[in-house]
Amino acid sequence: MKAKTSLTLSEDLIRTLDRLAGPAVSRSAFIEQILHDFLDQRTQARRHAREVAAINRHAVELNAEMSDVLTLQAPAEE
């Protein structure tokens, strides 16, 4: 379902939107797509930040485990 809303935008922004959208796409559809893309990017960025934070919280433990694994490997032949 769609809801009607009203935006007040500068004339130069409207000209830019209309130019980028082209004649085949309505201004409303173009703005809606821009907002969808923006919100998807924000959602992905937040998910990425949570994943990085989780990795960082466990970095010391993970690095210690990796160090232990590396000590178990056979030494390189020279």
Summary of the structure (lengths in Angstrom):
residues: 78
radius of gyration: 25.1
end to end distance: 69.9
largest distance: 73.5
contacts: 123
relative contact order: 0.05
helix: 72%
strand: 0%
